[in-house]
Amino acid sequence: MERLPRRFDATGLRWVAFTLVGLGVAAACSDDSSSPNNTPPPGGGGEGGEVSGGKAGTAGTPATGGTQVTMNGGAAGSETAPEGGAAGMPPMMTLGEQCSTCAASATACADTMTACDGSTDCKAWLGCLTACDTAECVAACDTEHAVAARLYSDVYDCLCTSCKDDCSGAGACAKKTCVDDSPLALMPTPPATLAETGLYELVDSGAGGAGNGGAGGGSSVELAMPIKLASYVHGFEPKYPLWADGATKERHVYIPKCSTIDTSDMDHWKFPVGTTFWKTFKVGQVTVETRMLHRFGAAPLEWTYAAYQWDLQKPNDPSAAVWLNDLGQADANGTTHDIPALGQCKACHNGLPEKVLGFGAFQLSHDTNAADLTIKKLSELGWLSVPAPDGFQVPGNATQQAALGYMHGNCGGCHSDSTPTPGGKPQILRLSVGQTVYDMTDAYKTTVGIDVVNMRTEIGGKARIAPADPTNSAILIRMKSRVPPGPDSEKGLQMPPLGTELADTNGGVKVVTDWVNSIPLP
């Protein structure tokens, strides 16, 4: 491939790798010149060493205005000596620069390059690629920015079609289809320790065998030191988190590199096989448990549920965090936090067809840590079959949004359009993106002024939500109660019935009370 000279911009400060409007990615290397008009500096190249032996070659003399670089000539008796610099020649374009320059000028690539520019991660990949001059460098950029694989595969496809000659050295045609070269192993049975679930980076221990992450790694892999999250794992934070007695939680997700979440039904996302969620609970300074939810097959119930209890004596060692074999643990690690048994996990998650709580349209429609996944970032990365970069907001004013959002996150997993309600009166607290008017939402229409269907004296004859009357609103009564239901006692009123021993007095109870007080009497 013929190497083309770099071009300089009008300011004389930096070579411009490509000029696509709005792309804004500069090459990693820049060329500064002291020449005010930015013309190549005059002067001849240095004299090279002699080819045949007898004396050392003379060091080349730098061109006028250039930077002094000392280079000895060929050693006496050597067969070949360095050549002198060519007179006034500008530096040459790298392989990546040729690719990006061609792509910027190819009409057929315009939409693809604009999509890449719209993603911070893809733009970073393109900047990395531009500075490359070898196929190995290009491959390293692909690996470093694998989160953008869905987008940069499209860029490679375009480069293969429109810039084949310029980009043959980058292997564009071989990379135009996204290939997951290191998928997380499927886990129909939970691994024995948290370290084996794929949440943390593993390295080959020299025993051969399984690759990075997942069950079956056995003795062939071990935790990387220092311990850190795997590169394919991403953090996220629900906008309306589930109350857990004030425990702090860290949430992470793995979505297979080349897969897409089916969001054709924006209210119920369908996750690709291999998707894995982890949630770690900490009470004060004590790390108690990490829960895993993993889709190992395409059938609706092919999900693995597992809870791992951390070792108090090894609080930073996930290889010591063990699977409880679906049994659960009350007051784990000396705290009041209960690790759920398998049946309790399914009781909460199986109410929704997607099985996942806290990772959906409303829950991800906010700004969090820059590294977290949000609906905007998922859309930009091509991870959603129907992108929604602007997200979705809970209808109503601030008071109404806070209450409906809290109930969506804490009650909607069970009280949704997917679950029947005893007595024939539906109570739907899970929000739908299609319901954009506050008093037309199910959360309003199935609660405000609607009488409960229950013979318990504490709530019988009361409305689910009584306008301007928190004391007689059954939903609030149940949110405040901490008498859980159980087989050996009178049916309790507590809602949610699992996972909490303290009422969320300053959070959910307060925002729902404020909402009830704001509802005018009929």
NORDAWO-V688321 format. One line per field, one symbol per residue. phi: phi as a letter, one per 40 degrees, with the letter a starting at -180 (. if undefined). burial: + if it has 9 or more other ideal C-beta (glycine too) atoms within 8 Angstrom, else -. A space follows every 10 residues. Layout:
phi = ???
burial = ???
This chain:
phi = .cccccbbcc cgbacccabd dgcgbcccbb bcbccccgcd cchccccccc ccchacccdc cccdgcccbc bccccdgccb bccccccgcc ccccdccccc ccccccdccd ccccccccbd ccccccccdc ccbbcccccc ccccbcccdc ccccccdccc cbbdccbccc gdccbcbcbc caccccbcbc ccbccccgcb cbbccgcghc ccggcgcfcc baccbccacc cccbcaaccb cccbfgccbb bbabbddbcb ccbcbccacb ccdhdbbbbb bbbgcbcbab cbbbcbaccd bcbbbabbcc cdcbcbbccc cbccfgcgac fcfgbccbcc cdccdccccc cbccgbbgba dccbcacbdd cccbcccdcc cgcbcbcacc gbbcchcdcc cccccccdcb bccbcbccbc bdggbcbbbc cbcccbbdcb cdccccbcgc ccbaccccbd gccdbcdfad cbccccdccc cbbccacbac dccdbccbga bbccdcbccc cccdcdcccc cc
burial = ----++-++- -+-+++++-+ --+-+++--- +-+-+--+-- +-+--+-+++ -----++-++ -++-+----- --+++--+-- ++-++----- --++++++++ ++++-+--++ -++++++-+- ++++++++++ ++--+-++++ ++--++-+++ ++++++++++ -+++-+++-+ +++-++---+ ---++++--+ +-++++++++ ++-------+ -++++-+--+ +-++--+--+ -+++++++++ +++++-+-+- ++++++++++ +++--+++++ ++++++++++ +++--+++++ ++++++---- -+++++++++ +---+-++-+ ++++-+-++- -++-+-++++ ++-++++++- ++-+++++++ +++++----- -+++++++++ ++++---+-- ++-++---++ ++++++++++ +++++++--- +----+++++ +++-+--+-- ++++++++-+ -+------++ -++++++--+ --++++++++ ++-------- -+++++-+++ --++--++++ ++++++--+- --
